Amino acid sequence: MPGYRWTATLLSALGEAPSVCQMSWWTTRGKYKEHGSNIIFRMLEKLHQSIGKGVLHVLDRGYANTWTIEWFTHFEQDFLVRWKKNHLLVHADKGKKKTHLLARSFKARHRKIVFDNQRKIAKSISIAWAEVQHPDFEGLPLSLVIVRDRKNHQSPLYLLTSIQIENVEQAWEMCHSYMHRWSIEQTFRFCKTELAIESPRLWFFENTCKLLGIVALIYDFLMNLMNNWGNWIQLVLKQWCHRTGNRYRKASIPIYRVRIAIHNILWISFAQNSG
């Protein structure tokens, strides 16, 4: 909604559903005006104090900038960010070049066929990597992972990470970690559509933040149900939100149906009148 912004940290692993770690709402207008970079700084500071090292932060192209590298390095957090092709990087032998020009120098080291879960097709992709540096942070070793579609249906992916890539297994791990970010995207989509997290109409900003915090707890509760009560969830869905199509039966995270089922249960139990 106009003037409001939403920043979140979600914890997930390959093959696991995400859970809420941090969520923050802020505004670009009025008395409580904030800048997005300040929010990110404070969230990283809390993560550094609470968990220290041991997690990999996966970020999309919107975070491909200098302050991302500076702050994640300052708080000793590993990161994996999809880098923009026109940003400059430095290689020891190739010199300073734009990312897409530098990537042309590195041939594929391994290939395999992966299934694109969103487009429902199998793709043959190749991977390459190289040790690089950012022009503003000389002496800080970074790794550039290049993922190419062999049939050129999609543009190459350029993934910049603070983790040193030494073998093929580590390179593929970075590739799959970035692809797994789609589950995080689905979190934002669900909260926007099903929980209407972008549609509050309260008068005071403090009340808005309190309401959104309650909604975040509801989402985390739904995800805990999915993770810890999987067998019971299937029985609830069959009874209270039955579907017959393959699209719904094969859904890996049927959280939309879970919300509808809980709504139906509460409606039958409390909302119906005696008339």
Residue frames as qw, qx, qy, qz and C-alpha x, y, z in Angstrom:
[[0.000, 0.890, 0.456, 0.000, 0.00, 0.00, 0.00],
 [0.337, 0.774, -0.062, 0.532, 1.25, 3.58, -0.60],
 [0.175, -0.797, 0.350, -0.460, 3.95, 4.65, 1.83],
 [0.793, -0.429, 0.393, -0.180, 4.34, 1.24, 3.49],
 [0.495, 0.528, -0.688, -0.053, 7.22, -1.19, 3.00],
 [0.919, -0.296, 0.159, -0.206, 7.73, -4.76, 4.18],
 [0.353, 0.603, -0.708, 0.106, 11.07, -6.46, 4.88],
 [0.898, -0.310, 0.158, -0.268, 11.41, -10.00, 6.20],
 [0.111, 0.503, -0.857, 0.009, 13.91, -12.73, 7.01],
 [0.917, -0.049, 0.021, -0.395, 12.62, -16.27, 6.53],
 [0.296, -0.486, 0.822, 0.012, 14.42, -19.45, 7.52],
 [0.905, 0.281, 0.019, -0.318, 14.29, -22.36, 5.10],
 [0.381, -0.434, 0.781, 0.238, 16.28, -25.38, 3.96],
 [0.359, 0.237, -0.711, -0.556, 16.29, -27.46, 0.81],
 [0.413, -0.200, -0.870, -0.182, 13.14, -29.57, 0.85],
 [0.209, -0.428, -0.691, 0.543, 11.66, -27.76, 3.87],
 [0.010, -0.839, -0.445, -0.314, 8.89, -25.20, 4.23],
 [0.264, 0.429, -0.252, 0.826, 9.97, -21.71, 5.35],
 [0.435, -0.680, -0.541, 0.235, 9.35, -20.27, 8.81],
 [0.030, 0.934, 0.051, 0.353, 9.32, -16.69, 10.02],
 [0.666, -0.090, -0.316, 0.669, 12.52, -15.36, 11.54],
 [0.122, -0.419, -0.199, 0.878, 12.00, -11.59, 11.35],
 [0.203, 0.657, 0.576, 0.443, 9.38, -9.32, 9.82],
 [0.205, -0.449, -0.204, 0.846, 9.48, -5.55, 9.87],
 [0.247, 0.757, 0.525, 0.302, 7.07, -2.95, 8.47],
 [0.316, -0.443, -0.053, 0.837, 8.12, 0.62, 7.91],
 [0.337, 0.849, 0.405, -0.048, 7.02, 3.71, 6.07],
 [0.528, 0.181, 0.190, 0.808, 8.62, 6.22, 3.74],
 [0.070, -0.646, -0.257, -0.715, 6.34, 9.06, 4.83],
 [0.510, -0.749, -0.201, -0.374, 5.46, 11.17, 7.83],
 [0.450, -0.778, 0.350, -0.265, 6.62, 11.03, 11.42],
 [0.813, -0.308, 0.492, 0.040, 7.92, 7.44, 11.29],
 [0.660, 0.705, -0.238, -0.106, 9.76, 7.82, 8.01],
 [0.708, -0.443, 0.509, 0.207, 12.55, 5.26, 7.60],
 [0.403, 0.637, -0.561, -0.342, 15.09, 4.25, 4.98],
 [0.969, 0.052, -0.156, -0.186, 15.15, 0.64, 3.83],
 [0.617, 0.425, -0.552, 0.367, 18.89, 0.24, 4.31],
 [0.217, -0.473, 0.549, -0.653, 18.53, 1.15, 8.01],
 [0.871, -0.144, 0.143, -0.447, 15.97, -1.64, 8.44],
 [0.898, 0.276, -0.333, 0.084, 18.30, -4.18, 6.82],
 [0.273, 0.541, -0.585, 0.539, 21.19, -3.02, 9.01],
 [0.477, -0.387, 0.484, -0.623, 19.21, -3.50, 12.24],
 [0.955, 0.015, 0.003, -0.297, 17.91, -6.90, 11.15],
 [0.756, 0.394, -0.455, 0.258, 21.43, -8.09, 10.36],
 [0.011, -0.535, 0.580, -0.615, 22.63, -6.80, 13.71],
 [0.748, -0.259, 0.323, -0.518, 19.96, -8.84, 15.53],
 [0.961, 0.198, -0.176, -0.075, 20.85, -11.95, 13.51],
 [0.487, 0.530, -0.552, 0.421, 24.53, -11.51, 14.31],
 [0.263, -0.457, 0.563, -0.636, 23.75, -11.25, 18.03],
 [0.813, -0.118, 0.283, -0.496, 21.30, -14.16, 18.14],
 [0.976, 0.162, 0.143, -0.031, 22.65, -16.82, 15.77],
 [0.402, -0.621, 0.519, 0.428, 26.12, -15.65, 14.77],
 [0.218, 0.429, -0.699, -0.528, 27.42, -17.57, 11.78],
 [0.322, 0.018, 0.945, -0.059, 26.16, -20.71, 10.10],
 [0.510, 0.622, 0.550, -0.222, 23.40, -19.52, 7.74],
 [0.325, 0.058, 0.516, 0.790, 23.42, -18.50, 4.10],
 [0.271, 0.627, 0.307, -0.663, 21.41, -15.41, 3.14],
 [0.386, 0.290, 0.701, 0.524, 19.88, -15.72, -0.34],
 [0.129, 0.661, 0.187, -0.715, 18.97, -12.42, -1.99],
 [0.601, 0.616, 0.472, 0.189, 17.56, -11.41, -5.36],
 [0.531, 0.402, 0.167, 0.727, 18.85, -8.79, -7.80],
 [0.166, -0.905, -0.182, -0.348, 17.38, -5.89, -5.82],
 [0.628, -0.752, 0.146, 0.135, 20.18, -6.37, -3.28],
 [0.815, 0.208, 0.131, 0.524, 23.00, -6.48, -5.84],
 [0.098, 0.931, -0.060, 0.346, 24.83, -3.40, -4.57],
 [0.382, 0.505, -0.551, 0.544, 27.83, -2.27, -2.55],
 [0.387, -0.477, 0.441, -0.655, 26.19, -1.96, 0.85],
 [0.955, -0.111, -0.096, -0.258, 25.02, -5.58, 0.72],
 [0.799, 0.253, -0.405, 0.365, 28.62, -6.78, 0.54],
 [0.107, 0.528, -0.437, 0.720, 29.78, -4.24, 3.13],
 [0.581, -0.420, 0.281, -0.638, 27.14, -5.02, 5.76],
 [0.978, -0.071, -0.129, -0.146, 27.08, -8.79, 5.37],
 [0.679, 0.339, -0.445, 0.475, 30.86, -8.81, 5.66],
 [0.104, -0.538, 0.398, -0.735, 30.72, -6.51, 8.70],
 [0.715, -0.311, 0.307, -0.546, 28.28, -8.82, 10.51],
 [0.125, -0.352, 0.926, 0.055, 30.11, -11.98, 9.36],
 [0.715, 0.304, 0.493, -0.392, 27.13, -13.37, 7.46],
 [0.318, -0.050, 0.783, 0.532, 27.49, -15.51, 4.34],
 [0.476, 0.566, 0.188, -0.646, 25.44, -14.32, 1.39],
 [0.386, 0.154, 0.772, 0.482, 24.37, -15.45, -2.06],
 [0.281, 0.667, 0.201, -0.660, 22.99, -12.70, -4.28],
 [0.642, 0.513, 0.488, 0.293, 21.90, -12.77, -7.90],
 [0.306, -0.496, 0.161, 0.797, 24.31, -10.29, -9.42],
 [0.498, 0.789, 0.178, -0.313, 23.41, -7.89, -12.22],
 [0.840, 0.277, 0.261, 0.386, 25.16, -8.45, -15.51],
 [0.361, 0.807, 0.008, 0.468, 26.30, -4.83, -15.94],
 [0.510, -0.842, 0.176, -0.013, 27.95, -4.53, -12.52],
 [0.420, 0.696, -0.561, 0.154, 31.74, -4.54, -12.49],
 [0.895, -0.418, 0.153, 0.043, 33.81, -7.37, -11.02],
 [0.119, 0.801, -0.586, -0.044, 37.56, -7.95, -10.90],
 [0.998, -0.013, 0.021, 0.060, 39.37, -11.16, -11.82],
 [0.568, -0.629, 0.352, 0.397, 43.07, -11.73, -11.14],
 [0.502, -0.051, 0.628, 0.593, 43.85, -12.61, -14.79],
 [0.271, 0.615, 0.627, 0.395, 40.97, -11.06, -16.77],
 [0.138, 0.128, -0.067, 0.980, 41.01, -7.65, -15.06],
 [0.241, 0.376, 0.505, -0.739, 37.99, -5.44, -14.36],
 [0.146, -0.116, -0.699, -0.691, 34.97, -6.13, -16.56],
 [0.647, -0.121, 0.048, -0.752, 31.20, -6.16, -16.51],
 [0.618, -0.189, 0.716, -0.264, 29.87, -9.40, -15.10],
 [0.851, 0.398, 0.286, -0.189, 28.40, -10.79, -18.33],
 [0.533, 0.751, -0.389, 0.016, 31.62, -10.03, -20.25],
 [0.175, -0.579, 0.765, -0.220, 33.76, -11.59, -17.54],
 [0.763, -0.033, 0.569, -0.305, 31.58, -14.69, -17.42],
 [0.794, 0.554, -0.143, -0.207, 32.21, -15.42, -21.10],
 [0.229, 0.676, -0.694, 0.095, 35.79, -16.37, -20.23],
 [0.340, -0.268, 0.843, -0.321, 34.75, -19.33, -18.08],
 [0.527, 0.052, -0.712, -0.461, 33.58, -22.52, -19.74],
 [0.822, -0.341, -0.021, -0.455, 31.14, -24.93, -18.18],
 [0.018, -0.471, 0.854, -0.219, 32.66, -27.41, -15.74],
 [0.167, 0.137, 0.960, -0.179, 29.63, -29.63, -15.26],
 [0.442, -0.050, -0.361, -0.820, 26.20, -30.23, -16.76],
 [0.084, 0.190, 0.953, -0.219, 23.02, -31.94, -15.65],
 [0.273, -0.425, -0.577, -0.642, 19.27, -32.01, -16.25],
 [0.027, 0.162, 0.644, -0.747, 17.06, -30.36, -13.64],
 [0.032, -0.607, -0.758, -0.236, 13.30, -30.06, -13.40],
 [0.038, -0.188, 0.062, -0.980, 11.91, -26.54, -13.45],
 [0.017, -0.392, -0.860, 0.327, 9.09, -26.84, -10.93],
 [0.205, 0.535, 0.231, -0.786, 7.49, -23.54, -11.93],
 [0.430, 0.446, -0.411, -0.669, 7.43, -24.09, -15.70],
 [0.854, 0.026, 0.459, -0.242, 6.97, -27.88, -15.34],
 [0.777, 0.587, -0.229, -0.003, 9.75, -28.71, -17.80],
 [0.839, -0.335, 0.180, 0.388, 13.12, -30.47, -17.64],
 [0.308, 0.932, -0.192, 0.009, 16.09, -28.29, -18.57],
 [0.867, 0.046, -0.083, 0.489, 19.70, -29.02, -19.33],
 [0.093, -0.984, 0.110, -0.107, 21.88, -26.50, -17.52],
 [0.766, 0.224, -0.302, 0.522, 25.61, -26.05, -17.10],
 [0.462, -0.883, -0.052, 0.070, 27.61, -24.46, -14.32],
 [0.642, 0.386, -0.230, 0.621, 30.91, -22.64, -14.01],
 [0.460, -0.869, -0.145, 0.110, 32.58, -20.63, -11.29],
 [0.574, 0.459, -0.195, 0.650, 35.53, -18.35, -10.67],
 [0.473, -0.573, -0.344, 0.574, 37.11, -16.42, -7.82],
 [0.222, 0.686, 0.223, 0.656, 36.53, -12.68, -8.20],
 [0.292, -0.351, -0.417, 0.786, 36.60, -9.45, -6.22],
 [0.113, 0.897, 0.428, 0.026, 34.42, -6.38, -6.06],
 [0.449, 0.582, -0.048, 0.676, 36.16, -3.14, -7.21],
 [0.275, -0.773, 0.123, -0.559, 35.27, -1.40, -3.92],
 [0.772, -0.530, 0.308, -0.169, 36.46, -4.29, -1.72],
 [0.620, 0.552, -0.551, 0.087, 39.86, -5.33, -2.97],
 [0.062, 0.378, -0.831, 0.402, 41.27, -8.19, -0.96],
 [0.624, 0.010, 0.540, -0.564, 37.84, -9.64, -0.17],
 [0.012, 0.112, -0.916, -0.386, 37.58, -13.00, -1.97],
 [0.656, 0.264, 0.298, -0.641, 34.22, -13.71, -3.57],
 [0.338, 0.017, 0.890, 0.306, 32.98, -16.45, -5.88],
 [0.497, 0.351, -0.152, -0.779, 30.99, -15.93, -9.06],
 [0.454, 0.123, 0.882, 0.020, 28.78, -18.89, -10.07],
 [0.354, 0.322, -0.367, -0.798, 27.52, -18.88, -13.66],
 [0.499, 0.232, 0.820, -0.158, 24.47, -21.00, -14.52],
 [0.249, 0.327, -0.461, -0.786, 23.58, -21.31, -18.20],
 [0.771, 0.319, 0.429, -0.345, 20.60, -22.81, -19.99],
 [0.460, -0.190, 0.703, 0.508, 22.12, -24.93, -22.75],
 [0.325, 0.537, 0.689, 0.362, 19.22, -24.19, -25.13],
 [0.152, 0.031, 0.010, 0.988, 19.30, -20.46, -24.31],
 [0.220, -0.656, -0.660, -0.294, 15.65, -20.35, -23.30],
 [0.396, -0.897, -0.187, 0.069, 16.66, -18.14, -20.38],
 [0.235, 0.844, -0.357, 0.325, 19.44, -15.67, -19.72],
 [0.640, 0.101, -0.632, 0.426, 22.41, -16.90, -17.65],
 [0.571, -0.800, -0.170, -0.076, 22.28, -16.58, -13.87],
 [0.428, 0.498, -0.448, 0.606, 25.18, -14.78, -12.20],
 [0.707, -0.659, -0.247, -0.073, 25.37, -15.65, -8.50],
 [0.270, 0.615, -0.475, 0.569, 27.87, -13.83, -6.30],
 [0.808, -0.526, -0.253, -0.074, 28.64, -15.44, -2.95],
 [0.193, -0.821, 0.483, -0.235, 31.02, -14.99, -0.05],
 [0.872, -0.239, 0.426, -0.020, 31.54, -18.76, 0.16],
 [0.031, 0.612, -0.693, -0.380, 34.65, -20.03, -1.56],
 [0.919, 0.264, 0.062, -0.286, 33.69, -22.54, -4.27],
 [0.241, -0.591, 0.751, 0.167, 36.21, -25.35, -4.51],
 [0.203, -0.007, 0.952, 0.230, 34.36, -28.17, -6.28],
 [0.254, -0.228, -0.647, -0.682, 31.33, -29.02, -8.39],
 [0.353, -0.509, -0.777, 0.112, 29.20, -30.06, -5.41],
 [0.191, -0.497, -0.332, 0.779, 29.56, -26.66, -3.75],
 [0.075, 0.105, -0.365, -0.922, 28.73, -24.88, -7.00],
 [0.337, -0.344, -0.754, -0.447, 25.52, -26.89, -7.48],
 [0.317, -0.514, -0.671, 0.429, 24.62, -26.29, -3.85],
 [0.044, -0.358, -0.071, 0.930, 24.74, -22.53, -4.48],
 [0.227, -0.065, -0.595, -0.769, 22.61, -22.95, -7.62],
 [0.396, -0.435, -0.794, -0.155, 19.92, -24.99, -5.84],
 [0.252, -0.454, -0.509, 0.686, 19.98, -22.64, -2.85],
 [0.105, 0.213, -0.125, -0.963, 19.12, -19.75, -5.10],
 [0.357, -0.181, -0.710, -0.579, 16.41, -21.72, -6.91],
 [0.344, -0.418, -0.805, 0.242, 14.92, -22.63, -3.53],
 [0.011, -0.146, -0.231, 0.962, 14.25, -18.93, -2.93],
 [0.329, -0.261, -0.563, -0.712, 10.96, -19.49, -4.78],
 [0.459, -0.490, -0.731, 0.119, 9.48, -20.86, -1.56],
 [0.233, -0.380, -0.310, 0.840, 10.28, -17.50, 0.03],
 [0.150, -0.024, -0.353, -0.923, 8.56, -15.70, -2.84],
 [0.418, -0.392, -0.748, -0.336, 5.51, -17.87, -2.22],
 [0.339, -0.446, -0.603, 0.568, 5.48, -16.70, 1.39],
 [0.006, 0.264, 0.023, -0.964, 5.14, -13.09, 0.33],
 [0.304, -0.134, -0.612, -0.718, 2.51, -14.02, -2.22],
 [0.408, -0.435, -0.802, 0.009, 0.42, -15.93, 0.31],
 [0.243, -0.455, -0.462, 0.721, 0.60, -13.16, 2.90],
 [0.088, 0.170, -0.185, -0.964, -0.42, -10.56, 0.32],
 [0.407, -0.133, -0.626, -0.652, -3.31, -12.49, -1.21],
 [0.559, -0.371, -0.738, -0.071, -4.73, -14.76, 1.50],
 [0.462, -0.499, -0.498, 0.539, -3.86, -12.77, 4.62],
 [0.120, 0.895, 0.282, 0.326, -4.26, -9.30, 3.02],
 [0.627, -0.470, -0.148, 0.603, -1.08, -8.07, 4.64],
 [0.291, 0.061, 0.220, 0.929, -0.86, -5.15, 2.19],
 [0.181, -0.542, -0.513, -0.640, -4.40, -3.97, 2.82],
 [0.313, -0.497, -0.616, 0.525, -4.64, -2.60, 6.39],
 [0.008, 0.655, 0.263, 0.708, -6.69, 0.57, 6.80],
 [0.525, -0.620, -0.447, 0.374, -5.88, 1.75, 10.31],
 [0.035, 0.984, 0.083, 0.154, -5.51, 5.36, 11.37],
 [0.324, -0.850, 0.416, 0.014, -2.30, 5.11, 13.43],
 [0.545, 0.558, -0.625, -0.015, 0.99, 3.57, 12.27],
 [0.165, -0.362, 0.838, -0.374, 1.61, 1.81, 15.62],
 [0.727, 0.121, 0.479, -0.476, -1.74, 0.04, 15.38],
 [0.761, 0.529, -0.270, -0.262, -0.96, -1.00, 11.81],
 [0.286, 0.525, -0.786, 0.155, 2.34, -2.57, 12.88],
 [0.425, -0.176, 0.755, -0.467, 0.60, -4.40, 15.73],
 [0.820, 0.310, 0.205, -0.435, -2.03, -5.81, 13.38],
 [0.663, 0.577, -0.465, -0.107, 0.60, -6.91, 10.86],
 [0.024, -0.463, 0.837, -0.291, 2.57, -8.59, 13.64],
 [0.665, 0.028, 0.591, -0.456, -0.50, -10.64, 14.56],
 [0.815, 0.492, -0.080, -0.297, -0.91, -11.64, 10.92],
 [0.361, 0.606, -0.705, 0.067, 2.75, -12.74, 10.82],
 [0.341, -0.260, 0.819, -0.381, 2.13, -14.98, 13.85],
 [0.803, 0.269, 0.315, -0.429, -0.87, -16.51, 12.08],
 [0.687, 0.591, -0.396, -0.148, 1.25, -17.32, 9.04],
 [0.109, 0.502, -0.826, 0.231, 3.96, -18.89, 11.21],
 [0.597, -0.062, 0.649, -0.468, 1.27, -20.94, 12.99],
 [0.843, 0.417, 0.025, -0.339, 0.01, -22.27, 9.64],
 [0.524, 0.602, -0.602, 0.026, 3.53, -23.24, 8.59],
 [0.211, -0.378, 0.821, -0.372, 4.11, -25.02, 11.91],
 [0.792, 0.146, 0.403, -0.434, 0.95, -27.02, 11.26],
 [0.772, 0.552, -0.258, -0.180, 2.28, -27.98, 7.85],
 [0.311, 0.595, -0.715, 0.194, 5.68, -29.03, 9.21],
 [0.145, -0.285, 0.826, -0.463, 4.65, -30.85, 12.39],
 [0.557, 0.203, 0.656, -0.467, 1.17, -32.22, 11.73],
 [0.213, 0.304, -0.644, -0.668, 1.37, -33.38, 8.12],
 [0.102, -0.183, -0.969, -0.130, -0.73, -36.53, 8.54],
 [0.073, 0.576, 0.649, -0.492, -3.50, -34.71, 10.41],
 [0.160, 0.496, -0.156, -0.839, -3.46, -31.91, 7.84],
 [0.168, 0.055, -0.814, -0.553, -4.29, -34.36, 5.06],
 [0.081, -0.441, -0.886, 0.114, -7.32, -35.62, 7.00],
 [0.055, 0.619, 0.329, -0.711, -8.49, -32.06, 7.67],
 [0.150, 0.365, -0.445, -0.804, -8.11, -31.14, 4.00],
 [0.123, -0.138, -0.920, -0.344, -10.06, -34.19, 2.88],
 [0.085, -0.561, -0.783, 0.256, -12.93, -33.37, 5.23],
 [0.038, -0.791, -0.320, 0.521, -13.07, -29.56, 5.14],
 [0.221, 0.757, -0.273, -0.550, -11.45, -28.51, 1.87],
 [0.736, 0.080, 0.649, 0.175, -11.78, -31.42, -0.52],
 [0.340, 0.689, -0.336, -0.544, -10.41, -31.02, -4.04],
 [0.899, 0.175, 0.401, -0.014, -10.35, -33.49, -6.92],
 [0.583, 0.794, -0.172, 0.023, -7.97, -31.89, -9.46],
 [0.871, 0.074, -0.163, 0.458, -4.36, -33.01, -9.89],
 [0.236, 0.659, -0.171, 0.693, -3.17, -29.45, -9.35],
 [0.487, -0.657, 0.222, -0.531, -4.43, -29.49, -5.77],
 [0.968, -0.250, -0.009, -0.033, -3.67, -33.12, -4.93],
 [0.842, 0.174, -0.096, 0.502, -0.02, -32.78, -5.96],
 [0.002, 0.902, -0.137, 0.410, 0.64, -29.39, -4.35],
 [0.621, 0.152, -0.575, 0.510, 3.84, -29.60, -2.30],
 [0.124, -0.137, -0.523, 0.832, 2.71, -26.93, 0.20],
 [0.145, -0.562, -0.668, -0.467, -1.13, -26.76, 0.16],
 [0.177, -0.227, -0.498, 0.818, -1.21, -23.88, 2.64],
 [0.310, -0.081, -0.220, -0.922, -4.02, -22.16, 0.73],
 [0.628, -0.280, -0.640, -0.343, -6.28, -25.15, 1.35],
 [0.456, -0.227, -0.677, 0.532, -5.22, -25.27, 5.00],
 [0.047, 0.065, 0.216, -0.973, -6.37, -21.69, 5.51],
 [0.521, -0.136, -0.389, -0.747, -9.72, -22.40, 3.82],
 [0.615, -0.231, -0.754, 0.002, -10.19, -25.57, 5.89],
 [0.283, -0.209, -0.575, 0.738, -9.57, -23.71, 9.18],
 [0.250, -0.004, -0.044, -0.967, -11.97, -20.98, 8.03],
 [0.602, -0.190, -0.584, -0.511, -14.66, -23.59, 7.32],
 [0.528, -0.238, -0.751, 0.318, -14.14, -25.27, 10.71],
 [0.108, -0.174, -0.401, 0.893, -14.39, -21.96, 12.59],
 [0.369, -0.067, -0.266, -0.888, -17.43, -20.93, 10.55],
 [0.631, -0.255, -0.679, -0.277, -19.31, -24.16, 11.28],
 [0.512, -0.232, -0.681, 0.468, -18.29, -24.17, 14.94],
 [0.220, -0.394, -0.390, 0.803, -18.86, -20.53, 15.95],
 [0.069, 0.149, -0.199, -0.966, -20.34, -18.34, 13.24],
 [0.285, -0.312, -0.747, -0.513, -23.51, -20.19, 12.24],
 [0.381, -0.188, 0.350, -0.835, -26.64, -19.10, 14.06],
 [0.312, 0.105, 0.904, -0.274, -29.42, -21.32, 15.34],
 [0.579, 0.509, 0.200, -0.604, -31.88, -20.13, 12.73]]
